Amino acid sequence: MTAKSVAVVLTKLRDAKGMTQEQLAKRAKVSRSYLADLEAGHRANPSVPVLRRLAKALKVKVTELLE
């Protein structure tokens, strides 16, 4: 799993849910800038708790973020 692949999956899921970065960041309790860095592929290896919060906010399983 590379930073770029996490970025692509995260962006696709967020877009599919019709959410802005700001909305997802707020629901997942991360900063918008952190989320933007994840989606841009500038941050690799988000922590498991962050992945869980993102998955919960997107209403998907954590494994979907890692596909």
TORROKOL-862318 format. One record per residue: residue in three letters; x negated, y negated, z of N, C-alpha, C in turn. Coordinates in Angstrom, 1 decimal. Last residue first. Layout:
<r><type>Ala</type><n_X>X</n_X><n_Y>Y</n_Y><n_Z>Z</n_Z><ca_X>X</ca_X><ca_Y>Y</ca_Y><ca_Z>Z</ca_Z><c_X>X</c_X><c_Y>Y</c_Y><c_Z>Z</c_Z></r>
...
//
This chain:
<r><type>Glu</type><n_X>7.6</n_X><n_Y>0.9</n_Y><n_Z>-0.2</n_Z><ca_X>7.7</ca_X><ca_Y>1.7</ca_Y><ca_Z>-1.5</ca_Z><c_X>6.9</c_X><c_Y>1.0</c_Y><c_Z>-2.6</c_Z></r>
<r><type>Leu</type><n_X>7.9</n_X><n_Y>-0.5</n_Y><n_Z>2.1</n_Z><ca_X>6.6</ca_X><ca_Y>0.1</ca_Y><ca_Z>1.8</ca_Z><c_X>6.5</c_X><c_Y>0.9</c_Y><c_Z>0.5</c_Z></r>
<r><type>Leu</type><n_X>10.4</n_X><n_Y>-1.2</n_Y><n_Z>2.5</n_Z><ca_X>9.5</ca_X><ca_Y>-2.3</ca_Y><ca_Z>2.3</ca_Z><c_X>8.1</c_X><c_Y>-1.8</c_Y><c_Z>1.9</c_Z></r>
<r><type>Glu</type><n_X>11.6</n_X><n_Y>1.2</n_Y><n_Z>2.9</n_Z><ca_X>11.9</ca_X><ca_Y>0.5</ca_Y><ca_Z>1.6</ca_Z><c_X>10.9</c_X><c_Y>-0.6</c_Y><c_Z>1.4</c_Z></r>
<r><type>Thr</type><n_X>10.8</n_X><n_Y>1.9</n_Y><n_Z>5.5</n_Z><ca_X>10.2</ca_X><ca_Y>2.6</ca_Y><ca_Z>4.3</ca_Z><c_X>10.5</c_X><c_Y>1.9</c_Y><c_Z>3.0</c_Z></r>
<r><type>Val</type><n_X>12.6</n_X><n_Y>0.4</n_Y><n_Z>7.0</n_Z><ca_X>11.2</ca_X><ca_Y>0.0</ca_Y><ca_Z>6.9</ca_Z><c_X>10.5</c_X><c_Y>0.6</c_Y><c_Z>5.7</c_Z></r>
<r><type>Lys</type><n_X>15.8</n_X><n_Y>0.0</n_Y><n_Z>5.4</n_Z><ca_X>14.8</ca_X><ca_Y>0.8</ca_Y><ca_Z>6.2</ca_Z><c_X>13.4</c_X><c_Y>0.3</c_Y><c_Z>6.0</c_Z></r>
<r><type>Val</type><n_X>17.6</n_X><n_Y>-3.1</n_Y><n_Z>5.5</n_Z><ca_X>17.1</ca_X><ca_Y>-1.9</ca_Y><ca_Z>4.8</ca_Z><c_X>16.2</c_X><c_Y>-1.2</c_Y><c_Z>5.8</c_Z></r>
<r><type>Lys</type><n_X>18.5</n_X><n_Y>-5.6</n_Y><n_Z>6.2</n_Z><ca_X>19.4</ca_X><ca_Y>-4.5</ca_Y><ca_Z>6.3</ca_Z><c_X>18.9</c_X><c_Y>-3.3</c_Y><c_Z>5.4</c_Z></r>
<r><type>Leu</type><n_X>16.8</n_X><n_Y>-7.8</n_Y><n_Z>6.5</n_Z><ca_X>17.2</ca_X><ca_Y>-7.4</ca_Y><ca_Z>5.1</ca_Z><c_X>18.2</c_X><c_Y>-6.3</c_Y><c_Z>5.0</c_Z></r>
<r><type>Ala</type><n_X>16.4</n_X><n_Y>-7.7</n_Y><n_Z>9.2</n_Z><ca_X>17.0</ca_X><ca_Y>-8.9</ca_Y><ca_Z>8.6</ca_Z><c_X>17.5</c_X><c_Y>-8.6</c_Y><c_Z>7.2</c_Z></r>
<r><type>Lys</type><n_X>15.1</n_X><n_Y>-5.2</n_Y><n_Z>9.3</n_Z><ca_X>16.4</ca_X><ca_Y>-5.4</ca_Y><ca_Z>10.0</ca_Z><c_X>17.1</c_X><c_Y>-6.6</c_Y><c_Z>9.4</c_Z></r>
<r><type>Ala</type><n_X>12.8</n_X><n_Y>-5.7</n_Y><n_Z>7.9</n_Z><ca_X>13.7</ca_X><ca_Y>-4.7</ca_Y><ca_Z>7.4</ca_Z><c_X>15.1</c_X><c_Y>-4.9</c_Y><c_Z>8.0</c_Z></r>
<r><type>Leu</type><n_X>11.6</n_X><n_Y>-7.7</n_Y><n_Z>9.6</n_Z><ca_X>12.0</ca_X><ca_Y>-8.0</ca_Y><ca_Z>8.2</ca_Z><c_X>13.0</c_X><c_Y>-7.0</c_Y><c_Z>7.6</c_Z></r>
<r><type>Arg</type><n_X>11.3</n_X><n_Y>-6.2</n_Y><n_Z>11.9</n_Z><ca_X>12.1</ca_X><ca_Y>-7.3</ca_Y><ca_Z>11.9</ca_Z><c_X>12.6</c_X><c_Y>-7.7</c_Y><c_Z>10.5</c_Z></r>
<r><type>Arg</type><n_X>9.5</n_X><n_Y>-4.2</n_Y><n_Z>11.0</n_Z><ca_X>10.8</ca_X><ca_Y>-3.8</ca_Y><ca_Z>11.5</ca_Z><c_X>11.7</c_X><c_Y>-5.0</c_Y><c_Z>11.5</c_Z></r>
<r><type>Leu</type><n_X>7.3</n_X><n_Y>-5.8</n_Y><n_Z>10.2</n_Z><ca_X>8.0</ca_X><ca_Y>-5.0</ca_Y><ca_Z>9.2</ca_Z><c_X>9.3</c_X><c_Y>-4.6</c_Y><c_Z>9.7</c_Z></r>
<r><type>Val</type><n_X>6.6</n_X><n_Y>-6.7</n_Y><n_Z>12.8</n_Z><ca_X>7.0</ca_X><ca_Y>-7.7</ca_Y><ca_Z>11.8</ca_Z><c_X>7.8</c_X><c_Y>-6.9</c_Y><c_Z>10.7</c_Z></r>
<r><type>Pro</type><n_X>5.8</n_X><n_Y>-4.3</n_Y><n_Z>14.1</n_Z><ca_X>7.0</ca_X><ca_Y>-5.1</ca_Y><ca_Z>14.6</ca_Z><c_X>7.5</c_X><c_Y>-6.1</c_Y><c_Z>13.6</c_Z></r>
<r><type>Val</type><n_X>3.6</n_X><n_Y>-3.6</n_Y><n_Z>12.4</n_Z><ca_X>4.8</ca_X><ca_Y>-2.8</ca_Y><ca_Z>12.4</ca_Z><c_X>6.0</c_X><c_Y>-3.6</c_Y><c_Z>13.0</c_Z></r>
<r><type>Ser</type><n_X>2.1</n_X><n_Y>-6.4</n_Y><n_Z>10.7</n_Z><ca_X>2.3</ca_X><ca_Y>-5.5</ca_Y><ca_Z>11.8</ca_Z><c_X>3.6</c_X><c_Y>-4.7</c_Y><c_Z>11.7</c_Z></r>
<r><type>Pro</type><n_X>1.0</n_X><n_Y>-6.5</n_Y><n_Z>7.3</n_Z><ca_X>1.8</ca_X><ca_Y>-7.1</ca_Y><ca_Z>8.4</ca_Z><c_X>2.0</c_X><c_Y>-6.0</c_Y><c_Z>9.4</c_Z></r>
<r><type>Asn</type><n_X>-1.3</n_X><n_Y>-6.2</n_Y><n_Z>5.3</n_Z><ca_X>-1.0</ca_X><ca_Y>-5.4</ca_Y><ca_Z>6.5</ca_Z><c_X>-0.2</c_X><c_Y>-6.1</c_Y><c_Z>7.6</c_Z></r>
<r><type>Ala</type><n_X>-2.3</n_X><n_Y>-9.4</n_Y><n_Z>4.1</n_Z><ca_X>-2.2</ca_X><ca_Y>-7.9</ca_Y><ca_Z>4.0</ca_Z><c_X>-1.8</c_X><c_Y>-7.4</c_Y><c_Z>5.3</c_Z></r>
<r><type>Arg</type><n_X>-1.4</n_X><n_Y>-12.3</n_Y><n_Z>2.5</n_Z><ca_X>-1.5</ca_X><ca_Y>-11.6</ca_Y><ca_Z>3.8</ca_Z><c_X>-1.3</c_X><c_Y>-10.2</c_Y><c_Z>3.6</c_Z></r>
<r><type>His</type><n_X>-1.0</n_X><n_Y>-13.1</n_Y><n_Z>0.0</n_Z><ca_X>-2.1</ca_X><ca_Y>-13.7</ca_Y><ca_Z>0.7</ca_Z><c_X>-2.4</c_X><c_Y>-13.0</c_Y><c_Z>2.0</c_Z></r>
<r><type>Gly</type><n_X>1.2</n_X><n_Y>-12.5</n_Y><n_Z>-1.5</n_Z><ca_X>0.2</ca_X><ca_Y>-11.5</ca_Y><ca_Z>-1.4</ca_Z><c_X>-1.1</c_X><c_Y>-12.0</c_Y><c_Z>-0.8</c_Z></r>
<r><type>Ala</type><n_X>3.4</n_X><n_Y>-14.0</n_Y><n_Z>-1.4</n_Z><ca_X>2.4</ca_X><ca_Y>-14.4</ca_Y><ca_Z>-2.4</ca_Z><c_X>1.2</c_X><c_Y>-13.4</c_Y><c_Z>-2.4</c_Z></r>
<r><type>Glu</type><n_X>4.8</n_X><n_Y>-12.9</n_Y><n_Z>0.7</n_Z><ca_X>5.4</ca_X><ca_Y>-12.8</ca_Y><ca_Z>-0.6</ca_Z><c_X>4.3</c_X><c_Y>-13.2</c_Y><c_Z>-1.7</c_Z></r>
<r><type>Leu</type><n_X>3.1</n_X><n_Y>-13.7</n_Y><n_Z>2.8</n_Z><ca_X>3.4</ca_X><ca_Y>-12.3</ca_Y><ca_Z>2.6</ca_Z><c_X>3.8</c_X><c_Y>-12.1</c_Y><c_Z>1.1</c_Z></r>
<r><type>Asp</type><n_X>3.4</n_X><n_Y>-16.5</n_Y><n_Z>2.6</n_Z><ca_X>2.0</ca_X><ca_Y>-15.9</ca_Y><ca_Z>2.5</ca_Z><c_X>2.2</c_X><c_Y>-14.4</c_Y><c_Z>2.2</c_Z></r>
<r><type>Ala</type><n_X>6.1</n_X><n_Y>-16.8</n_Y><n_Z>3.3</n_Z><ca_X>5.6</ca_X><ca_Y>-17.2</ca_Y><ca_Z>1.9</ca_Z><c_X>4.2</c_X><c_Y>-16.6</c_Y><c_Z>1.6</c_Z></r>
<r><type>Leu</type><n_X>6.0</n_X><n_Y>-15.9</n_Y><n_Z>5.9</n_Z><ca_X>6.7</ca_X><ca_Y>-15.1</ca_Y><ca_Z>4.9</ca_Z><c_X>6.3</c_X><c_Y>-15.5</c_Y><c_Z>3.5</c_Z></r>
<r><type>Tyr</type><n_X>4.5</n_X><n_Y>-18.0</n_Y><n_Z>7.0</n_Z><ca_X>4.0</ca_X><ca_Y>-16.6</ca_Y><ca_Z>7.1</ca_Z><c_X>4.7</c_X><c_Y>-15.7</c_Y><c_Z>6.0</c_Z></r>
<r><type>Ser</type><n_X>6.2</n_X><n_Y>-20.1</n_Y><n_Z>6.5</n_Z><ca_X>4.9</ca_X><ca_Y>-20.1</ca_Y><ca_Z>5.9</ca_Z><c_X>4.3</c_X><c_Y>-18.7</c_Y><c_Z>5.9</c_Z></r>
<r><type>Arg</type><n_X>8.3</n_X><n_Y>-19.5</n_Y><n_Z>8.1</n_Z><ca_X>8.5</ca_X><ca_Y>-19.5</ca_Y><ca_Z>6.7</ca_Z><c_X>7.2</c_X><c_Y>-19.5</c_Y><c_Z>6.0</c_Z></r>
<r><type>Ser</type><n_X>7.6</n_X><n_Y>-17.3</n_Y><n_Z>10.8</n_Z><ca_X>7.6</ca_X><ca_Y>-18.6</ca_Y><ca_Z>10.2</ca_Z><c_X>7.8</c_X><c_Y>-18.5</c_Y><c_Z>8.7</c_Z></r>
<r><type>Val</type><n_X>10.0</n_X><n_Y>-15.0</n_Y><n_Z>12.0</n_Z><ca_X>8.7</ca_X><ca_Y>-15.3</ca_Y><ca_Z>11.6</ca_Z><c_X>8.7</c_X><c_Y>-16.7</c_Y><c_Z>11.0</c_Z></r>
<r><type>Lys</type><n_X>12.6</n_X><n_Y>-13.8</n_Y><n_Z>12.5</n_Z><ca_X>11.8</ca_X><ca_Y>-14.5</ca_Y><ca_Z>13.6</ca_Z><c_X>10.3</c_X><c_Y>-14.5</c_Y><c_Z>13.3</c_Z></r>
<r><type>Ala</type><n_X>14.3</n_X><n_Y>-12.9</n_Y><n_Z>10.7</n_Z><ca_X>13.2</ca_X><ca_Y>-12.0</ca_Y><ca_Z>11.1</ca_Z><c_X>12.3</c_X><c_Y>-12.6</c_Y><c_Z>12.2</c_Z></r>
<r><type>Arg</type><n_X>15.9</n_X><n_Y>-15.2</n_Y><n_Z>10.3</n_Z><ca_X>16.5</ca_X><ca_Y>-13.9</ca_Y><ca_Z>10.8</ca_Z><c_X>15.5</c_X><c_Y>-12.9</c_Y><c_Z>11.3</c_Z></r>
<r><type>Lys</type><n_X>13.9</n_X><n_Y>-17.0</n_Y><n_Z>9.4</n_Z><ca_X>14.7</ca_X><ca_Y>-17.3</ca_Y><ca_Z>10.6</ca_Z><c_X>15.3</c_X><c_Y>-16.0</c_Y><c_Z>11.2</c_Z></r>
<r><type>Ala</type><n_X>13.1</n_X><n_Y>-15.8</n_Y><n_Z>7.0</n_Z><ca_X>12.2</ca_X><ca_Y>-16.0</ca_Y><ca_Z>8.1</ca_Z><c_X>12.9</c_X><c_Y>-16.2</c_Y><c_Z>9.4</c_Z></r>
<r><type>Leu</type><n_X>15.5</n_X><n_Y>-15.8</n_Y><n_Z>5.5</n_Z><ca_X>14.9</ca_X><ca_Y>-14.5</ca_Y><ca_Z>5.9</ca_Z><c_X>13.9</c_X><c_Y>-14.7</c_Y><c_Z>7.1</c_Z></r>
<r><type>Gln</type><n_X>15.8</n_X><n_Y>-18.6</n_Y><n_Z>5.2</n_Z><ca_X>16.9</ca_X><ca_Y>-17.7</ca_Y><ca_Z>5.8</ca_Z><c_X>16.3</c_X><c_Y>-16.4</c_Y><c_Z>6.3</c_Z></r>
<r><type>Glu</type><n_X>13.5</n_X><n_Y>-19.3</n_Y><n_Z>3.9</n_Z><ca_X>13.8</ca_X><ca_Y>-19.9</ca_Y><ca_Z>5.1</ca_Z><c_X>14.8</c_X><c_Y>-19.1</c_Y><c_Z>5.9</c_Z></r>
<r><type>Gln</type><n_X>13.7</n_X><n_Y>-17.9</n_Y><n_Z>1.5</n_Z><ca_X>12.6</ca_X><ca_Y>-17.6</ca_Y><ca_Z>2.4</ca_Z><c_X>12.9</c_X><c_Y>-18.1</c_Y><c_Z>3.8</c_Z></r>
<r><type>Thr</type><n_X>17.2</n_X><n_Y>-17.1</n_Y><n_Z>0.9</n_Z><ca_X>16.0</ca_X><ca_Y>-18.0</ca_Y><ca_Z>0.8</ca_Z><c_X>14.9</c_X><c_Y>-17.5</c_Y><c_Z>1.7</c_Z></r>
<r><type>Met</type><n_X>19.0</n_X><n_Y>-14.3</n_Y><n_Z>-0.4</n_Z><ca_X>18.4</ca_X><ca_Y>-15.1</ca_Y><ca_Z>0.7</ca_Z><c_X>17.3</c_X><c_Y>-16.0</c_Y><c_Z>0.3</c_Z></r>
<r><type>Gly</type><n_X>20.2</n_X><n_Y>-12.4</n_Y><n_Z>-2.0</n_Z><ca_X>20.5</ca_X><ca_Y>-13.8</ca_Y><ca_Z>-2.2</ca_Z><c_X>20.1</c_X><c_Y>-14.7</c_Y><c_Z>-1.0</c_Z></r>
<r><type>Lys</type><n_X>19.3</n_X><n_Y>-9.8</n_Y><n_Z>-2.0</n_Z><ca_X>20.2</ca_X><ca_Y>-10.2</ca_Y><ca_Z>-0.9</ca_Z><c_X>20.7</c_X><c_Y>-11.6</c_Y><c_Z>-1.0</c_Z></r>
<r><type>Ala</type><n_X>17.5</n_X><n_Y>-10.0</n_Y><n_Z>-4.0</n_Z><ca_X>18.7</ca_X><ca_Y>-9.1</ca_Y><ca_Z>-4.2</ca_Z><c_X>19.7</c_X><c_Y>-9.4</c_Y><c_Z>-3.2</c_Z></r>
<r><type>Asp</type><n_X>15.5</n_X><n_Y>-11.5</n_Y><n_Z>-2.8</n_Z><ca_X>16.3</ca_X><ca_Y>-12.0</ca_Y><ca_Z>-3.9</ca_Z><c_X>17.6</c_X><c_Y>-11.3</c_Y><c_Z>-4.1</c_Z></r>
<r><type>Arg</type><n_X>14.6</n_X><n_Y>-9.6</n_Y><n_Z>-0.9</n_Z><ca_X>15.1</ca_X><ca_Y>-10.9</ca_Y><ca_Z>-0.5</ca_Z><c_X>16.0</c_X><c_Y>-11.5</c_Y><c_Z>-1.6</c_Z></r>
<r><type>Leu</type><n_X>13.7</n_X><n_Y>-7.6</n_Y><n_Z>-2.7</n_Z><ca_X>14.7</ca_X><ca_Y>-7.3</ca_Y><ca_Z>-1.7</ca_Z><c_X>15.4</c_X><c_Y>-8.6</c_Y><c_Z>-1.2</c_Z></r>
<r><type>Lys</type><n_X>11.6</n_X><n_Y>-8.9</n_Y><n_Z>-4.1</n_Z><ca_X>12.8</ca_X><ca_Y>-8.3</ca_Y><ca_Z>-4.8</ca_Z><c_X>13.9</c_X><c_Y>-8.1</c_Y><c_Z>-3.8</c_Z></r>
<r><type>Thr</type><n_X>9.9</n_X><n_Y>-9.6</n_Y><n_Z>-2.0</n_Z><ca_X>10.5</ca_X><ca_Y>-10.7</ca_Y><ca_Z>-2.8</ca_Z><c_X>11.7</c_X><c_Y>-10.1</c_Y><c_Z>-3.5</c_Z></r>
<r><type>Leu</type><n_X>9.1</n_X><n_Y>-7.1</n_Y><n_Z>-1.1</n_Z><ca_X>9.7</ca_X><ca_Y>-8.0</ca_Y><ca_Z>-0.2</ca_Z><c_X>10.5</c_X><c_Y>-9.1</c_Y><c_Z>-1.0</c_Z></r>
<r><type>Val</type><n_X>7.9</n_X><n_Y>-6.0</n_Y><n_Z>-3.4</n_Z><ca_X>9.0</ca_X><ca_Y>-5.4</ca_Y><ca_Z>-2.8</ca_Z><c_X>9.8</c_X><c_Y>-6.3</c_Y><c_Z>-1.9</c_Z></r>
<r><type>Val</type><n_X>5.7</n_X><n_Y>-7.9</n_Y><n_Z>-3.7</n_Z><ca_X>6.7</ca_X><ca_Y>-7.6</ca_Y><ca_Z>-4.8</ca_Z><c_X>8.0</c_X><c_Y>-7.1</c_Y><c_Z>-4.2</c_Z></r>
<r><type>Ala</type><n_X>4.3</n_X><n_Y>-7.6</n_Y><n_Z>-1.3</n_Z><ca_X>4.8</ca_X><ca_Y>-8.9</ca_Y><ca_Z>-1.8</ca_Z><c_X>5.9</c_X><c_Y>-8.7</c_Y><c_Z>-2.8</c_Z></r>
<r><type>Val</type><n_X>3.5</n_X><n_Y>-5.0</n_Y><n_Z>-1.3</n_Z><ca_X>4.4</ca_X><ca_Y>-5.4</ca_Y><ca_Z>-0.3</ca_Z><c_X>5.1</c_X><c_Y>-6.8</c_Y><c_Z>-0.7</c_Z></r>
<r><type>Ser</type><n_X>1.7</n_X><n_Y>-5.2</n_Y><n_Z>-3.5</n_Z><ca_X>2.9</ca_X><ca_Y>-4.4</ca_Y><ca_Z>-3.6</ca_Z><c_X>4.0</c_X><c_Y>-4.7</c_Y><c_Z>-2.5</c_Z></r>
<r><type>Lys</type><n_X>-0.2</n_X><n_Y>-7.0</n_Y><n_Z>-2.5</n_Z><ca_X>0.6</ca_X><ca_Y>-7.4</ca_Y><ca_Z>-3.7</ca_Z><c_X>1.9</c_X><c_Y>-6.5</c_Y><c_Z>-3.8</c_Z></r>
<r><type>Ala</type><n_X>-1.4</n_X><n_Y>-5.6</n_Y><n_Z>-0.5</n_Z><ca_X>-0.6</ca_X><ca_Y>-6.8</ca_Y><ca_Z>-0.2</ca_Z><c_X>0.3</c_X><c_Y>-7.2</c_Y><c_Z>-1.3</c_Z></r>
<r><type>Thr</type><n_X>-0.8</n_X><n_Y>-2.0</n_Y><n_Z>-1.0</n_Z><ca_X>-1.5</ca_X><ca_Y>-3.3</ca_Y><ca_Z>-1.1</ca_Z><c_X>-0.7</c_X><c_Y>-4.5</c_Y><c_Z>-0.7</c_Z></r>
<r><type>Met</type><n_X>-0.8</n_X><n_Y>1.2</n_Y><n_Z>0.0</n_Z><ca_X>0.0</ca_X><ca_Y>0.0</ca_Y><ca_Z>0.0</ca_Z><c_X>-0.9</c_X><c_Y>-1.2</c_Y><c_Z>0.0</c_Z></r>
//
